[in-house]
């Protein structure tokens, strides 16, 4: 009888724990999807702060609001949100499309409750050491950045939206951040994390179903690291005069073409020719 009671008790306990386990598992999936590119749990700072112990330092409601829209809190003047933003190089944390319940499950996973305790070590490895690369990878990264070499999965080239201070790059886009100081701001690990799992909305859309390969991530990281180190030796180029010269040249060519057409135009009309012949006859 006692044995049966123990079995029932164990089964009942398992039923009570099931929702917490499922919630922790959902939290792990959400963390890997939305947070792992910029944060670790016990692996040190990455693009953003290490989240180990964050649930003990901050109020849960504050954390949920910060996860959902940190920029709104910064605009509202929240002093803690502003201090975090400024401490981590003023890199904006994207607003995350998570409900309160989903954000709560992420926090439960980060805090190590339920089944998350056994999986945190696997999900957030120790912070990697120095990034080693060679110049061949830098050259490949340059070609990928400029779009001279296409990404294996047909992703858009970086230069479409980003600029970088590098003599080998003529000019880049201005729709997103200048990447010259990316290595200085977030380190090689941060660059690799963002390239591997883009957390920013524009990048997420651009590289959906067009993810970068491990070799491409490594090559682009090498290029960005080397560019950051060599930025002081690069000479920013001013292309205004070249555009003016090209514009004036094209304008003169156009004027010349119009002049040739004008000279070779048909002069007079059929009526004029008939009139002249009639005058000659009479």
C-alpha positions, 0 to 999 in steps of 0.5 A: 500500500505504501509503495503504491502511495509513493508511486502516486506521489512521484507521478503527481510531483512529475505532473506539477513539474512538467509545466516548469520544465516545458517553460524552461525548455521554451525559454532556452529556445527563445534565448538561443533565437533572440539573445545568444548572438549578443549575450552569454550566461556565465561566459563573460560580456559579448556584445551586451552584458553577461546575464549570469545573476541578472535576475537577482540584480534587477526587478523582473518587471524591469527586465521584461520591459527592457527585453521587449523595448530597451530603446523605449526605456532609454527614451523615457529616461530610465537611468539604469537603461541609459547606463547599460546603453552607454556602458556597452558602446551605445549599441542599441538592443533590438526590440524583441517580439516577445510576450510577457510570458515568453520573456519570463520563460527566458528569465527563468532559463537565464536564472537556471531554474528547472531543467535549464540548470543542466543545459546552460553550460552547453548553451553558453560556452566559455568566452573564446580566446584571441581570434586567430586569422591570416591575410588570405581570410582577410582578402576573402572577407574583403571580397565578401564585404564588397560583393566581389565574391557572392555569399554561398547562400546568396545573402546581400553584400555588407557594403549595401548597408555598411561603410568601413574605413579601408583604402580598398573599399571605395564607399559603402552604404549609410543605412546602418552603422559604420563598422570601422570600430566594430572590433574595438567595440564588441570584439571578434567574438561579438562580431562572429555572434552577430554574423552567425545569428543576426539579432537586428531586424534588418539583418534578420530579414536580409539573411533569412534563408540566406545564412552565412557559412562558418567559413564566411563568418570567419573571413568577414570577422578577419576582415573587420578585425584587421580593418579596425586595427589598420584604421589609423593608417587608412586615408579617407578618400574624397570623391566629390571632385571625381563625381564633378569631373565625371558629371561635367564630362558626361554633360559635354558629351551630351551637348556634343551629341545634341549639336551633331544631331542639330547640325545634321537636321533636315533644314526647311520643309517640303513646302519651302522646296516646292515654293522655291521650284515654283519661283525658279519656273516663273 
